[in-house]
Amino acid sequence: MLINCQFGCNRNNQRQIDKKISALLEDVYVQENYFKLKQLFEKHQEELSRVEKLYFSALINNAFYDHKTSNADIDRLLRRYVRKLNETKLMHLHKAKFMNHYNLYEYKNALASCSLLIADYKHIMDSAAYVNLFNDEKILSALRSSPRQEIIKNGDSWIEMRRDKMGLLNISMTIDTDSIDFLFDTGSSFSFIKRSIAENAGLSIFDVNFEVEGATGAVVVCDIALMPKFSIGNLEVKNAVFWVFDDKDVTLPEYDYSVNGAIAFPIIKSMEEVHIIFEDSIFVPRVPEEYKFENLAINDLDPVLAVIVNGDTLPYYFDTGSAFSSLYKPYYDKFSEEIDSTYEQFSFNIGSLGGVREFTCYIIDSLQMEVAGSSAVVHDIETHTEFIYKDPEKVYGNLGQDFVLQFGRMVISTKCASVFLSNH
């Protein structure tokens, strides 16, 4: 009897430990701090049940670019353990499966997962997430029969890079025989093209009419185009998706400035490894190297970087298309007592899709930030006390050119989920 009681008590204790650790990991996942999630999972995974271990492994693989493994994990869970998962966890798994297919350019499968989420889980998701899925369903319905994006590397590629009048990075891409300057934008989750250029290039434009919110809060309507082929240096890109904006929506008349389009992260990540030499060029090796930093994650289609600030490792967007770094509401909330008592508030303008918007925020005099062992001080950094977007930001800020340009080179390896900066 004593042996049976002891066994039963030990089993109950293990269940309580599993439940407590699972709740902690779930909370970190909901906050979208994937670096902390991975660290905690590696520390506690042996204390989790088989189902919980597989569940969090699927979510972590989704966040760190191993989309095929993540889908295999999810399929196993849905096939064998679906009754052991609550409704919220099932929603998270279907969302991860949806984004896995999206990031693998498997549009038909992504559409099926997106439609399932809308039909079965609308009642437990927030309104912003539902609106995003509704837009995604429109896009994927147009793309469902489209071939996957593909990049062919015809050797190592050196690509000349220039700065425009706003200081943003531009490269030349060739469509048929025409060379056109596009932004090279690591921080954008979608590549885009000006409508007049898409029409002149003879692209087939899908009349999708979905809404996009810019940093100004303005909402603009755009369509979708599939570009059969274009080249950048020795890279041949096939079947890339571009969002099509009306010319007026990518023009800032206040600054006499307009852009032709942007090569964004969905294309950049397929290059596997990119060296941005900030003085004048971009290098894409034919064969990527191995790196061990594991400080680069992906949230839906957005790249997220682990940045050490004030001794904490926090998730940030990183954006070569942004001249200045900024801090978002989660950072303000974490350090509000110090910020309120130390710094002054100012008003300033942000230019983005749809025009210019005025913000009020604190200006922090200087802040030391570190990425993969490389640190630098950023000055006069804007700190927002309110959310910028309707879908509230959970990252702590955005790392811009004022940080990365203090180094000579930035290497982005999506193959190894790593980013580092150096002066070599």
N, C-alpha and C positions, 0 to 999 in steps of 0.2 A: 504493500500500500504506500509506504513511504517513498519507494522508488517511483511509482506511478505519479504521486503528487508532485514530486520534484521535477519529473519530466514535464508534467503539465504546466507547472509554474514557470519553468525555463522557456517553454514554447510561448506562453502568454507574454513573458518579458520580451522575447524576441519580436513578437508582433507589435508591442508597444514601441520598441526601438525603431522598427521598420516604419511604423506610422508617423513617428516624430520626425525622422530623417526625411521621409517622403514629403511631409508637409513643409519642411524647411526648403527642400529643393524646389518644390512647386512654387513657393512664394518667390524665390529668386528667379525662376523661369518667367513668371508673370511680370516681374520687374524688368525683364529682358537684359539682365546682367549675365551674359553667357559665359564670361570669363570666370566669374565667381561660381557659377553653376558647375562648370567643368572641374574647377578646383575642389569643390565640396563633394562632387560625385566621385572623383578619384580617391578622395580621402575615406569616403563612407560606403563605397559600393559593395564591399563584402558584408555589410550589415543590412543590406536590402534584400528583399525577396527576389526571386527570379523574374517575376512580372515587373516589379518596380525598377529593377536594374535594366531590363530590356526597354521599358518605357522611357527612362531618362537617357539611355544610350541613343535611342532613336531621335530624341529632341536635340541632343548635343551634336550628333552627326549632321543633322539638318543645319545647325548653326555654324558648323565648321567645315562646310563645303563637301562633305562626304555624302552626297545626296542619294547615291545608289544604295549604300549600306543602310542609310536611314530608312529608305523605302522598304528594304528587305526586312528590317526590324519591325516596321509598322505592319507590313503584311502578315508577319508571324503573329504579332499581338492580336490583330483583328481576326485572324483565322483560329487561334487557339485559346486566347485569354480574354475575349471581348466581354464576357460576363463579370470579369474581375476588375473592370475599369468603369469608373463613374462617368457621367455625362460630360463633365468638364474635361476630363482627360481624353475622352474620345474626340471631343472637339479639337483639342490641341494636336492630337495625332493626325486627324484629317487635315488640319491647317498645315502641319509640317509636310504631309504627303502632297498637298496642293502646291506648296512652294518648292518642294523637291522636283516635281514634274516641271514647274515653271522654270526653275533654274537649269534644268536639263533640256529646255526648249521642246518639251513633250506636250504640245499645246492641247491636244485632244484629251489626254489623261488629266492635265491640269484643269481643263474645263469641267470634266466629270467631278473632280474633287471639289471644285469651287461651287458648282451647282448643288452638290450634296450638303455643303456647309450652309448655304443659303436656305435650303429646304428644311434641314433637320436641326439647325442650331441657332437660328436667328433669335430665338427667345432667350438665349443665355449670352449673347455677345452684345457689346456696346454699339451704339448707333454709328459711331465713326468707322468701326470695323465692318459693319454691315454695308455702309456706303462704299467703302473701298472694294469689298467683294462684289458688289453690284457693278461697279465700274470694271473690275477684272473680268467678270462674266461677259460683259459687252466686248472687251478686247479679245478674249479667248474664243468667243463665238466667231469672230471674224478670222481668227488665226487657226481654227481647229484643223483645217486641212493643209496648213502650211508646213513645208519641210523644216527640219531643225537647223538652227544657226550652225555654221561650220567655219573654222579658221584653218587655212592651209599655210604652213610656214615654209617658204622656199629659201631656207637658210636663215642665218642671223639677220636681224633687221635693224638698221640705224635710221632713225626718222628725224628730220630737221624739225625743230620746235621754235615758235616765235611767240612774242607777247603782243597782244593788241593794245589799244589805247587805254583799256581798263586794267591792264596788267595781267589778263587771263591767258592761259596757255593755249596756243593754237597749233594744229598740225594740218598738213595738206593731205586730203584723200582724193582718189581719182575715181570718178564715176564715168564709165566708158572712156572717153579721151579728155574729159574736163577735170581739171584740178581745182578743188574748192577748199578753202580754209574752214575747218570746224574746230570748236573747242574740244580740248582733251580734258574731260571732267570726271575725276575719280569719285566725286561725291554725289553724282546724280544716279538715281535708280532707273533712268530711262534715257536712251539716245533719242534725239529729236532732230527734225529738219524743218526749215522754213517752207511754207506751202509753195511759194513761187519756184523755189529750187526743185522741190519734189515734182512739180508739174513739168518744169523744163526738162527734167531728167526722164520723163515718161514713166514714172513709177505708178503702179496701181495703188490707189488710195482707197482704203476701206472707210465707208461713211459710218463711223462708229458714234461720234458725238458724245464722248464722255467728258466728265469734268475733272479738271486738275487745279489744285490749290497751290499758289505760289507762296513764297515767304512773306509777301505783302498781305496775304489773306485774300487777295483777289482770286476769283475762280474764272478760269477760261475753258473753253470747249475745244477739244482737238480730235483728230482722226488718227488712223494708223496706216503706215505703208510698209511693205516688205521690199527691201532692196535686194534684188537677186545677186548682185555682185559689186564689190568695190575693192580697191586696194589701198594699202598704207605701207609704203616702203616695199619690203619683200613679203608682206602679209596679204593674203587674198581672203576676204571675208565674204561668205555666202549666206544669203537668206537672213540678214539682220533686220530686226524690227525697229522702226523709227516712229515716234509719235510726231504727228504733223500739226504744227501750229500756224495759225494765220500770221502773216508778216507783222501785223501791228502788235501782236502779243509777245514777240521777241525783239521788240524795238523800244528803246528808251529815248524818246525825242528830247527829254530834258538834258540828256548827255550826248545827243547826236550819235547814238550808238545802236547798232543792230548786229545780231549774230546769224550766221547761215544755218547753224545747227551744232550738235555736240555728239562726240563719241563718248559714251558713258559706261558705267560699270558693267552692264550686261555683256558688252563687247570686250571691255578691258579684262574682265575675269577669265574669258576664254583664251586670252593670250598666255595664261598660266604664270608667266613671270615678266614683269615690266620694270625697267630701270629708267627713272626720270632723272636725267642730268639737267639740273635746273638752268644751267647756263645756256644750253642751246639744242638739246637733243633728247630723244627717247630711244632706248635700246631694248629689243625683244629677242632673247636668245632662242634659237631653234629648239635646243634641249634645256629645259629648266634644271636648276640645281636644287639640292636639298637644304632646307632650313628648319630650325627647331624652335622658333620663337612662339608660334601658336598664339599670336596676339591679334589675329584678324578673324572676325566672325561676319556673318551675314544675317541681317534681320529682314525677312521677306526678300526684297531686292536691294536693300541698302547695306553698304559695307560699314562695319563697326570696328573700331580700333581700341585696344586696351591702352589707356594713358594713365601714368602715375602722377597724381596731383595731391599735394599735402599728405603724402604717405599712403594714399589709397589708390588702388587700381580700379579705374572707372571707365565705363564705355562711352566713347565719343564717336561721332561721325568724323571722317576726314575728307577734305574737299579741296582739291587743287583748283577748283573753279571759284573758290572764295578767297578774296584778298586778305581777309582778317578772320582770326579765330573769335569765337563767341562762346558764352556760357549760357545754358538753358535753365529753366525753372528748377529741375531737380538739383542742380548745383546750388542755386540760391537757397532752396529749402534746406539743404544739408548744412550750409554755412551762413544762414541768414542773420544770426545774431552778430557775428563778426562783420558781415557786409553792411548791415544797417548802421552800425556804430562807427564805421571807419570811412565809408566812401559816399560820394555824392551822386545824385541822379542827374541824367542829361537826356535830351531828346535828340534823335537822329533819324535819318531816312535810310530805308533799304529799297534797292531796286531789284525787281524780280519779275516773274511772269505777271503780266497784267498791269505793270506800272510801278509806282513808288508808294511806300507806306511809312508813316512816322511811328517810331517806337520811343518809349521812355524806359531807361534802364540805368543801372549803376555802371560806373567805369572803374574797374580795378586797376590800380597803377601798374602792377607787375605781378606775374605769376609764373613760377617755374613748372615746366611740364616735361615729362620723360616718356620716351617710346623706345622699347627694346634696348635700354641702357644708354640711349642718347638723350641728353637733356638740353633745354634752352629756356630762356626767359622771354615771355611775351608781355608786351606793354600795352596799357590802355585797352583792356579787354572788356567788351560789352557783356553785361550780366543781366539777363532777362528775369523779371519777377513774375511774368505771366507766360502762359503757353503761347507759342507762335502759331501753331497749326490747330485745326479742328480736331485732328487725331493727336492727342497730347504727347509731347516728346518724353521719352523715358531715358534717353541718353543724357549725359551731363553737359554736352556742348559739342562744338564743331571745331576741328583742328584745321586752320587755314594756312595760307601762304606765309603769314608773319611768323609761324613756327617752322614750317618745313624749309623755307628759303634760307634759314640759318645754317643749313647743311648743303653740301654740293650735290647729293644724290639721295633719292628715295627708291627703295626696291620693294615692289609689291609682288608677293607670291601667293596666288590663290591656290596653287597646287599644294602648298605647305601651310596655308592659313597664317602667313607671316608677313610682317612689314618691318623694315628697319631703315635708318637713315645713317649716312656717313659723309665724310669729306674726302673720300678717296674715289 
